[in-house]
Amino acid sequence: MAKPDATAALLSIRHLTIEGRSDSGLVEIVRDIDLDLARGEVLGLIGESGAGKSTLGLAAMGFTRDGCRVTGGSIVFDGKNLTAANEDHRRRLLGSRIAYVAQSAAAAFNPAHRLIDQSVEAAVQHGICARLEAVQQAIALYRRMQLPHPEEIGFRYPHQVSGGQLQRAMSAMAMVAKPDLIIFDEPTTALDVTTQIEVLAAIRHAVKAIGTAAIYISHDLALVAQMADRIMVLRNGRLVEEADTRTMIASPREAYTKSLWAVRSFRATLKAAVPAGETPLLRVKDVTAAYGAVPVLHEVSLDVHKGRTVAVVGESGSGKSTLARTITGLLPPNTGSISIAGRKLPASFRDRAKDDLRRVQMIVQMPDTALNPRQRVRDAVGRPLEFYLGLKGDAKERRLRQLFSEIELDPDRYADRYPGELSGGQKQRVCIARALAAEPELIICDEITSALDQLVAEEILKLLDRLQRERELSYLFITHDLATVRAIADDLVVMKDGRVVEAGSRETMFSPPHHPYTDLLLSSVPEMDPDWLDRTINRRRRAAILTGAAGTAADGAGR
């Protein structure tokens, strides 16, 4: 589509420059950017970590993070210059005419309040509608976002739903007030590939239905291709290239843009087959687990051998993270056993010896919630050195510096920083160092690259592969990203509804014939084609009609 006329634009940004603090003082993190957005248009922003995508998205709201300031240019929203507007004017816009969907819903929601109360708060406080009407709109959006039990889920607290469900609830919350502009900052990061299709279709339909404009920020180029009318590529705060989506996908001009198209080329070397009769490092045998009276895992079994990576994939609610919790002893299984090197572990972590705890470490999805924001990263990494290995003083400092070098962060530059002073990729490296500090034999990686842009994610995968070869580590890699599975896994376990439905080597699992559910997962991986989402939705709609199934993706998307 043609670039919108600036005179008719809902949002018009001219020569915007934003400065932020760094080690070397103030630096420009957004540099002389022009942007126009028409009513009802969706603009995609892509680029690697640190490109300025989120900073530009927040600036469209008239907002900058702590330590940043606008030093030049203008931000005009519906005829009003937000850089010159007072705080009261900007506050009246936020939540009513401009909404924001954050990348980490877990960090954005207030844990002390129910979802429904947070979903309707902006619409009610801004006087857009009465509470009853806002609740009805929220429930309708929950349904459109394919949330389970939409009439009831809003009365849960954030910790009582999955990460993917929370992210969908946040997208619904942004739309309740029917704003003129929504900034989507990686809104499907936490979603599995099958749910992602539902949510992408729902977001796109809802955006069109309410006639809102949107800025869609993502590191996943295939997703941007499904959502955006036009794409801007950023690097180091500067505009690299801009074009309508079809032109950008078909024939990017700049070398940097072409390099983004070519990421995820990394493939770990396939290891030799496991010798017959070898005792696995980890054996999960017929494990059943439940949350209260609700069963979640049903006779799950898998093996992880020394020096190998086993990927566990499945949609949200399949039991992947619950399996990790049972292995670490955070959720004792009802039946079955978990063994390390042939020795059965106590069901609860409270009953396990310190050495048993040391041997199995876990890295979680969101480093923002895993690291204490008030604690320097040297303290986060140093705690396991004291607790498990008894290191103190100079010995602890030497080992700490070695760990920072292993994760490719300069200890002189980074060890004394707080998490808020690091990028997403750097924070995840710190979490890896904290796990390595215990000198484990098995590391459980729970969606640790899903929140990272593709270039940074590939760097993390290469780091994990190198550490595995150097230390002969074993990984249980929980992910919904099949590109990650192709890159790093030796073996693959597919879970659905708390059961293992298929398992095998990487080569075997990516070659047909597949189990029908595995085939569904593989067919849900977005392609670099602007028509892919429509084609996938239509194919599933036809399949649902033929089988008489209800609740299809098309139904959920309201199409």
Summary of the structure (lengths in Angstrom):
residues: 559
radius of gyration: 23.9
end to end distance: 22.4
largest distance: 72.9
contacts: 1883
relative contact order: 0.11
helix: 42%
strand: 23%
